[in-house]
Amino acid sequence: MKEFGIKPGTKDHLQDFLCTAPALILIIIFTYFPIVKLVQISFTDWNLLNDHYKYVGFKNWKWLFTGSGTKYLLNSLKVTFIYSAGELLITIFGGLVLALIFNSKNKGFSVMRAIVFMPKYVAMSSAAVIFLWMLDTNNGIFNYFITRFGGQRIDWLGNKNTAMLAVLMVTGWRDVGYGMIIYLASILSIPADYYEAASLDGASYWQRLFRITLPMLSPTTLFLFVTQFIASMKVFQSIDILTGGGPYRSTEVFVYKIYSYAMEDFRMDRASVMALAFFVLLLIITASTMKLSDRKVSYDM
């Protein structure tokens, strides 16, 4: 084979490539081609109500960053980060607390862990519909108990001061169990020798928690932070069903704003610009998070 300029093993490499070719073709068609098409649309004036469109250069980009679209961009960013902060707090802190509480092989605790984790299997759309009834001003179960104890009815979804809290209730109900299970798996993987040595040295529960448990859980915390942050930035279903971005844009997150431009205003050009800005933002935040946290996370076990 050498006299023909073919290196040994080339046939095997070609066969390996051909085996992966169908997957690569599907990725190109359904992932990379839409991204390229999205970039193309961002330089047009495509309105779904018209049959034709033309290229307008950077007009849409100027509208988003220096024109009237800037205020909507900034509002969506603010609302999205508020929601993300709330979801991270619920999933990471709430999950850690529950993991520490239920860190036992007791059968009763096993049942409780299952009950807490079970909502993760419920579809977000179904959960949102359930909470839509529970948070109803007149017939909701939350207001029923509030009035039973002498309080006033709360317009959970119609008041801009409580709408985001109502959305986070759904998120917390579904996701806190997920954080708990991930932390429990990591806690059980910590060698018992560490705790035995610390106990022999007279370390208290809190000292063992802050000197052993939490440092050893730092990779898990990083994993949850990155994955849940990205997931929270893409929230849509609960917002769409519960509030529709309102009231007064107080729950109008980034993805919902993209949807409203495309499906309500029929402005695919503006929706594509928002989508690309969102894509770049996620890339920057994820890369920055991974880079900074590598120096502070301990992977030693």
RODO-2510 file (C-alpha; in nm, 4 decimals, decimal comma):
residues 301
     n   res          X          Y          Z
     1     m     0,0000     0,0000     0,0000
     2     k     0,2932     0,2318     0,0583
     3     e     0,3846     0,2377    -0,3150
     4     f     0,0403     0,3825    -0,3891
     5     g     0,0825     0,6559    -0,1282
     6     i    -0,1798     0,5064     0,1019
     7     k    -0,0847     0,4820     0,4659
     8     p    -0,1649     0,1685     0,6632
     9     g    -0,4944     0,2014     0,8456
    10     t    -0,6385     0,4582     0,6036
    11     k    -0,9160     0,2191     0,5034
    12     d    -1,0160     0,1744     0,8661
    13     h    -1,0245     0,5509     0,9205
    14     l    -1,2381     0,5915     0,6082
    15     q    -1,4796     0,3278     0,7333
    16     d    -1,4995     0,5012     1,0716
    17     f    -1,5767     0,8312     0,9002
    18     l    -1,8463     0,6738     0,6829
    19     c    -2,0094     0,5298     0,9955
    20     t    -2,0356     0,8762     1,1485
    21     a    -2,1311     1,0489     0,8228
    22     p    -2,5127     1,0082     0,8666
    23     a    -2,4968     1,1707     1,2123
    24     l    -2,2750     1,4508     1,0798
    25     i    -2,5120     1,5141     0,7911
    26     l    -2,8100     1,5379     1,0285
    27     i    -2,6191     1,7784     1,2570
    28     i    -2,5298     1,9977     0,9593
    29     i    -2,8884     1,9992     0,8299
    30     f    -3,0705     2,0526     1,1597
    31     t    -2,8132     2,2557     1,3579
    32     y    -2,5583     2,4435     1,1515
    33     f    -2,7707     2,5201     0,8465
    34     p    -3,0454     2,6875     1,0598
    35     i    -2,7787     2,8997     1,2294
    36     v    -2,6437     3,0127     0,8911
    37     k    -2,9996     3,0808     0,7747
    38     l    -3,0680     3,2790     1,0921
    39     v    -2,7676     3,5006     1,0235
    40     q    -2,8949     3,5562     0,6702
    41     i    -3,2446     3,6506     0,7887
    42     s    -3,0997     3,9023     1,0367
    43     f    -2,9843     4,1139     0,7403
    44     t    -3,3286     4,1244     0,5777
    45     d    -3,6647     4,2891     0,6440
    46     w    -3,8558     3,9587     0,6398
    47     n    -4,2109     3,9978     0,7673
    48     l    -4,4290     3,6845     0,7643
    49     l    -4,7199     3,8914     0,6323
    50     n    -4,5291     3,9602     0,3091
    51     d    -4,4266     3,7141     0,0397
    52     h    -4,0991     3,8861    -0,0424
    53     y    -3,8134     4,0396     0,1518
    54     k    -3,4984     4,2332     0,0732
    55     y    -3,1584     4,2759     0,2323
    56     v    -3,1263     4,5838     0,4512
    57     g    -2,7702     4,5454     0,5809
    58     f    -2,7188     4,6150     0,9512
    59     k    -3,0519     4,7924     0,9981
    60     n    -3,1890     4,5288     1,2376
    61     w    -2,8666     4,5198     1,4382
    62     k    -2,8728     4,8971     1,4741
    63     w    -3,2371     4,8784     1,5805
    64     l    -3,1495     4,6268     1,8518
    65     f    -2,8383     4,7903     1,9962
    66     t    -2,8829     5,1616     1,9262
    67     g    -3,2499     5,2047     1,8338
    68     s    -3,5901     5,1479     1,9875
    69     g    -3,5201     4,7774     2,0353
    70     t    -3,2546     4,8464     2,2976
    71     k    -3,5040     4,9010     2,5809
    72     y    -3,6732     4,5693     2,5071
    73     l    -3,3366     4,3966     2,4918
    74     l    -3,2286     4,5375     2,8273
    75     n    -3,5626     4,4597     2,9902
    76     s    -3,5531     4,1005     2,8653
    77     l    -3,1968     4,0614     2,9914
    78     k    -3,2892     4,1973     3,3333
    79     v    -3,5955     3,9759     3,3676
    80     t    -3,4063     3,6676     3,2455
    81     f    -3,1229     3,7169     3,4938
    82     i    -3,3702     3,7707     3,7784
    83     y    -3,5431     3,4471     3,6894
    84     s    -3,2091     3,2641     3,6508
    85     a    -3,0908     3,3859     3,9915
    86     g    -3,4110     3,2608     4,1513
    87     e    -3,3925     2,9213     3,9820
    88     l    -3,0246     2,8745     4,0735
    89     l    -3,0973     2,9633     4,4351
    90     i    -3,3833     2,7132     4,4509
    91     t    -3,2027     2,4312     4,2721
    92     i    -2,8575     2,4658     4,4285
    93     f    -2,9244     2,5929     4,7782
    94     g    -3,2610     2,4207     4,8196
    95     g    -3,1305     2,0980     4,6703
    96     l    -2,8261     2,1009     4,8979
    97     v    -3,0337     2,1587     5,2101
    98     l    -3,2718     1,8763     5,1212
    99     a    -2,9805     1,6453     5,0374
   100     l    -2,8263     1,7069     5,3794
   101     i    -3,1609     1,6479     5,5488
   102     f    -3,2422     1,3278     5,3590
   103     n    -2,8871     1,1876     5,3647
   104     s    -2,9933     0,8674     5,5354
   105     k    -3,0792     0,5092     5,4376
   106     n    -3,3930     0,5262     5,6499
   107     k    -3,6963     0,3941     5,4573
   108     g    -3,9038     0,6949     5,5562
   109     f    -3,6436     0,9296     5,4116
   110     s    -3,6317     0,7178     5,0941
   111     v    -4,0036     0,7748     5,0457
   112     m    -3,9634     1,1472     5,1093
   113     r    -3,6797     1,1678     4,8565
   114     a    -3,9010     0,9997     4,5975
   115     i    -4,1872     1,2407     4,6690
   116     v    -3,9611     1,5454     4,6373
   117     f    -3,8008     1,4208     4,3148
   118     m    -4,1240     1,3013     4,1488
   119     p    -4,2304     1,6464     4,0121
   120     k    -3,9248     1,6402     3,7831
   121     y    -4,1102     1,3812     3,5739
   122     v    -4,4053     1,6168     3,5241
   123     a    -4,3922     1,8132     3,1983
   124     m    -4,3445     2,1858     3,2486
   125     s    -4,6581     2,2620     3,0475
   126     s    -4,8655     2,0329     3,2707
   127     a    -4,7117     2,1788     3,5864
   128     a    -4,7826     2,5325     3,4654
   129     v    -5,1494     2,4493     3,3981
   130     i    -5,1825     2,3028     3,7490
   131     f    -5,0311     2,6131     3,9065
   132     l    -5,2451     2,8331     3,6840
   133     w    -5,5452     2,7007     3,8771
   134     m    -5,3702     2,6987     4,2159
   135     l    -5,2671     3,0635     4,1734
   136     d    -5,6052     3,1824     4,0490
   137     t    -5,7165     3,4958     4,2323
   138     n    -6,0708     3,3817     4,3045
   139     n    -6,0617     3,0025     4,3037
   140     g    -5,6961     2,9177     4,3677
   141     i    -5,5926     2,7065     4,6629
   142     f    -5,3223     2,9538     4,7689
   143     n    -5,5697     3,2378     4,8119
   144     y    -5,8143     3,0005     4,9781
   145     f    -5,5729     2,9339     5,2637
   146     i    -5,4667     3,2993     5,2793
   147     t    -5,8263     3,4134     5,3269
   148     r    -5,8935     3,1330     5,5772
   149     f    -5,6226     3,2829     5,7978
   150     g    -5,7627     3,6336     5,7635
   151     g    -5,5441     3,7599     5,4784
   152     q    -5,6360     3,9386     5,1565
   153     r    -5,6498     3,7710     4,8187
   154     i    -5,3345     3,8136     4,6102
   155     d    -5,3413     3,8612     4,2345
   156     w    -5,0401     3,6333     4,1879
   157     l    -5,0220     3,6481     3,8080
   158     g    -5,1688     3,9938     3,7501
   159     n    -4,9394     4,1885     3,9833
   160     k    -4,5910     4,2685     3,8571
   161     n    -4,4521     4,2366     4,2105
   162     t    -4,5682     3,8760     4,2493
   163     a    -4,5762     3,7410     3,8931
   164     m    -4,2101     3,6359     3,8866
   165     l    -4,2439     3,4765     4,2300
   166     a    -4,5403     3,2765     4,0997
   167     v    -4,3379     3,1505     3,8033
   168     l    -4,0520     3,0534     4,0337
   169     m    -4,2946     2,8508     4,2451
   170     v    -4,3459     2,6196     3,9479
   171     t    -3,9726     2,6041     3,8869
   172     g    -3,8962     2,5293     4,2495
   173     w    -4,1597     2,2578     4,2706
   174     r    -4,0119     2,0786     3,9668
   175     d    -3,6370     2,1368     4,0031
   176     v    -3,5485     2,1319     4,3714
   177     g    -3,5772     1,7523     4,3775
   178     y    -3,3350     1,7267     4,0867
   179     g    -3,0742     1,9294     4,2752
   180     m    -3,1335     1,7146     4,5830
   181     i    -3,0715     1,3868     4,3956
   182     i    -2,7535     1,5142     4,2291
   183     y    -2,6135     1,6333     4,5624
   184     l    -2,7140     1,3104     4,7368
   185     a    -2,5235     1,1044     4,4796
   186     s    -2,2146     1,3194     4,5330
   187     i    -2,2398     1,3102     4,9131
   188     l    -2,2576     0,9301     4,9102
   189     s    -1,9429     0,9160     4,6957
   190     i    -1,7328     1,1051     4,9541
   191     p    -1,5042     0,8528     5,1329
   192     a    -1,6211     0,7815     5,4874
   193     d    -1,2539     0,7842     5,6021
   194     y    -1,2553     1,1641     5,5849
   195     y    -1,5433     1,1922     5,8290
   196     e    -1,4004     0,9269     6,0604
   197     a    -1,0662     1,1058     6,0766
   198     a    -1,2390     1,4381     6,1411
   199     s    -1,4521     1,2853     6,4176
   200     l    -1,1424     1,1435     6,5845
   201     d    -0,9926     1,4920     6,5811
   202     g    -1,3034     1,6239     6,7554
   203     a    -1,4546     1,8107     6,4579
   204     s    -1,8173     1,9119     6,5017
   205     y    -2,0923     1,8555     6,2443
   206     w    -2,0600     2,2108     6,1112
   207     q    -1,6827     2,1827     6,0852
   208     r    -1,7165     1,8600     5,8887
   209     l    -1,9773     2,0252     5,6689
   210     f    -1,7688     2,3307     5,5813
   211     r    -1,4259     2,1636     5,5766
   212     i    -1,5123     1,8337     5,4048
   213     t    -1,8612     1,8112     5,2546
   214     l    -1,8964     2,1465     5,0810
   215     p    -1,5419     2,1541     4,9333
   216     m    -1,5844     1,8002     4,8016
   217     l    -1,9172     1,9002     4,6475
   218     s    -1,7677     2,1912     4,4520
   219     p    -1,7571     1,9989     4,1187
   220     t    -2,1234     1,9080     4,1642
   221     t    -2,2107     2,2681     4,2456
   222     l    -2,0290     2,3798     3,9301
   223     f    -2,2149     2,1209     3,7230
   224     l    -2,5522     2,2302     3,8592
   225     f    -2,4659     2,5977     3,8229
   226     v    -2,3664     2,5704     3,4564
   227     t    -2,6419     2,3320     3,3447
   228     q    -2,9228     2,4988     3,5400
   229     f    -2,8086     2,8466     3,4428
   230     i    -2,8216     2,7593     3,0741
   231     a    -3,1582     2,5877     3,1215
   232     s    -3,2984     2,8847     3,3140
   233     m    -3,1907     3,1256     3,0411
   234     k    -3,4073     2,9277     2,7967
   235     v    -3,7247     2,9276     3,0064
   236     f    -4,0379     2,9611     2,7960
   237     q    -4,3287     2,7240     2,8664
   238     s    -4,4072     2,8386     3,2193
   239     i    -4,3911     3,2048     3,1151
   240     d    -4,6109     3,1460     2,8109
   241     i    -4,8816     2,9604     3,0053
   242     l    -4,8815     3,1548     3,3320
   243     t    -4,8178     3,5186     3,2435
   244     g    -4,7586     3,5634     2,8704
   245     g    -4,4673     3,7923     2,9526
   246     g    -4,6795     4,0239     3,1653
   247     p    -4,7899     4,2072     3,3556
   248     y    -4,6130     4,5164     3,2203
   249     r    -4,3298     4,2997     3,0765
   250     s    -4,2267     4,1960     3,4286
   251     t    -4,1848     3,8317     3,3191
   252     e    -4,0892     3,8887     2,9558
   253     v    -3,7754     3,6749     2,9417
   254     f    -3,5398     3,6652     2,6450
   255     v    -3,6790     3,3555     2,4747
   256     y    -4,0377     3,4739     2,5120
   257     k    -3,9419     3,8075     2,3545
   258     i    -3,7933     3,6227     2,0575
   259     y    -4,1153     3,4234     2,0296
   260     s    -4,3340     3,7331     2,0458
   261     y    -4,1370     3,9041     1,7677
   262     a    -4,1644     3,5962     1,5442
   263     m    -4,5138     3,4604     1,6183
   264     e    -4,7075     3,7653     1,7405
   265     d    -4,5485     4,0551     1,5507
   266     f    -4,4455     3,8321     1,2538
   267     r    -4,1086     4,0086     1,2412
   268     m    -3,8700     3,7261     1,1634
   269     d    -3,5906     3,9748     1,0995
   270     r    -3,6040     4,1166     1,4507
   271     a    -3,6578     3,7737     1,6055
   272     s    -3,3464     3,6422     1,4303
   273     v    -3,1330     3,9296     1,5580
   274     m    -3,2551     3,8708     1,9131
   275     a    -3,1913     3,4976     1,8773
   276     l    -2,8344     3,5510     1,7563
   277     a    -2,7642     3,7950     2,0377
   278     f    -2,8984     3,5383     2,2821
   279     f    -2,6819     3,2637     2,1276
   280     v    -2,3648     3,4714     2,1588
   281     l    -2,4548     3,5741     2,5147
   282     l    -2,4917     3,2093     2,6212
   283     l    -2,1592     3,1186     2,4643
   284     i    -1,9771     3,4012     2,6426
   285     i    -2,1355     3,3355     2,9814
   286     t    -2,0791     2,9588     2,9671
   287     a    -1,7162     2,9918     2,8568
   288     s    -1,6473     3,2573     3,1209
   289     t    -1,8089     3,0503     3,3953
   290     m    -1,6062     2,7416     3,3101
   291     k    -1,2831     2,9398     3,2852
   292     l    -1,3198     3,1213     3,6167
   293     s    -1,4485     2,8258     3,8149
   294     d    -1,1664     2,5910     3,7081
   295     r    -0,9360     2,7730     3,9480
   296     k    -1,1700     2,7403     4,2473
   297     v    -1,3117     2,3903     4,2073
   298     s    -1,1450     2,0934     4,3701
   299     y    -1,1718     1,7611     4,1864
   300     d    -0,9682     1,5667     4,4394
   301     m    -1,1566     1,2817     4,6027
***
